[in-house]
Amino acid sequence: MGTVELKSPMMISARLMAAVEIGHATISIEPTEHLDNYGKQEWLWYIDGPDIEAAGGELHTHQGHRATMGSLLSFLGAAAESYEYEMRGNTSDNRDLFEENVSEWCYQNADELAMLQDQLENEETEG
């Protein structure tokens, strides 16, 4: 895949992947060697922390590491909103974006997720 240059707040995780930190957890992303039917890169994601261990795929983009991380953070933010909405007794269309433990973790870290997503998106458009 070649050399990847990362700019703060992104870093290299213990998994040796592009990552960000949220609280005591690390969110890492990794491009696979596969393209989907639309020619988009398939990505894997991981969340590693003392209170959560999760991994998945289903992330497909034409974008690089920074924009892909922003997209993942957007989905995690939607999971947080869905979790909160359902705590109020409603049903959300986004309830099955992630496993319930991931959605709960997202809810607990919603402010940090939103701030980090905003930082990544604003710096992406400025640079």
N, C-alpha and C positions, 0 to 999 in steps of 0.2 A: 504494500500500500504506500510505501514511501514515508518520508519524514513528515511529521505533523507538528506544527508550531502552535502552542497553546498560550493564550493570554489570560491573565487573571480576570475573573475568579476561577477559571478552569485550571486544572492541574493534572498530574499523572497519579492515578490511584495505586494502591497496593496490588491491584490486579494488573498493573502496567497498562492502563487504559485511560483515555480522556475522562475527566471526572470533575465533580463539584462536591463541596461539603455542605450539608444541611445539619446543623446541630452536631451530634456525634456520629452521624451517618455519612457515608460516601455514596454518591450516585455515579456509576460508571456506564459508559457506552462503548460499544465495539462494533465496527462495521464487519459484516460477514463478506464472504467472497461471492455471494449470490445477489442477483438482481431479480426483482419481481417481474410479473408479466408486462408491466408498464415501464420497465427499465430503471426503476428506482432501487437504490441501495437498500438492502435489508440490514437492520441494526439489532443488536442484542443490548439489553440494559440490565443493570444489577444495582441493588440497594443493599449496602452492608453496614450494619450498625449494631450496637449492643441490644437494641430493642426490636430490630427487624433484619430479616434476611429474605430477600426476594429477587427474582430474576424473571425475565421474559423476552419476548421478541415483538412481533407485530408492529414494528416501527420501520416505516419505509419512506425514504426521502431522496431527493436529488441534492440535498444540502450537505455541507461539511459538518465537522464536529460541533462547532459552536451553535449553529442554527439547529442542528439535530437535538442538541441538549436543550435548547430553548423550546423546541416542540415537545420533547418528553416532559419538561417541567410544566408546560401548558396542560398536557393530559393529566399529570399528577395533580395540578390545581383543580381541574374539573372533577377529579375523583374526590378531592377534599370537599368541594361544594356539594357534590352528590351525597357524600356521607352526612354532612350537616343537614341537608334537606331531608334525608330519610330519618335522622334523629328527631325531627319535628313531626314525624308520622306520615310524611308524604312518600310518594314513589317517584324515583328518578330514572330517566332514560339512561343515565350514565352509571347506574349501579354496578354494572359488570365490566367496567373498563379494566379494573384490577381486582385481585383477591381482596376480601374484606379487611384483612390485616394491613394491607398496603393502603387502602382507602382511609382506614383509621389513622395510620401513621401520617398520611398526607394531611388529614384534618388537623392533627396535632401540630403540624409544621407548616400550615397553610401560609402564614405571613412570610416566613423565610423563603418558601417556594416562589411566592409571587414577587418578592423583592429580587431574588436571583434571576428569575425569568425576565423581569423588567430590565435588569442590568445587562443581561446578555443581549436582549433585543435592541436596546438603545445603543449599545456600543457597536452592534453589528451594522446598524443603519448609519452611524457616524463615521465608521472606518472604512 
